[in-house]
Amino acid sequence: MSRDKSYYMTEEGKEKLEKELLYLKTEKRKEVVERIKIARDFGDLSENSEYDSAKEEQAFVESRIAQLEQMIRNAVIIENDNNNSSVVSLGKSVTFKELPDGEEETYRIVGSAEADPLEGKISNDSPIAKSLLGKEVGSEVQVTTPGGEFQVKIIKVE
């Protein structure tokens, strides 16, 4: 019996996936079907690049819909643990400083489904998050990444 993967995410992250799924099902599918219909009217399908392109896009859209449905179905909503606000956990923002004299950086630790480093959201599966999870404010932590190792001090958890 195979077990589906759990996707850890915030309620906000789940809502974002649901909006994308709704868009793909209600609007994007129709656009792609219309593109295929127009491309068919061009004639010979064996040398019709517009048709091939539209079919590839259709495959991508259907694949993404299936992926989103699975992620939403297997979503595990991250609940904020307000009992221990000084411990780094999923769903919390953590501010740390690279030692000895680095600048402070703040990231929110989220599930891989909604990770976006440019928005300050890192996956709980990332090397940095794995090193920080479960640690408390004031702790000095060794972080091992593919680019090397470095030491950080946890300044704040929210």
Buried (B, 14 or more C-beta within 10 A) or exposed (E): EEEEEEBBBBEEBBEBBBEBBEEBBEEBBEEBEEBBEEBEEEEEEEEBEBBEEBBEBBEEBEEBBEEBEEBBEBBEBBEEEEEEEEBBBBBBBBBBBBEEEEEEBEBBBBBBBBBEEEEEBBBBEBBBBBBBBEBEBEBEBEBEEEEEEBEBBBBBBE
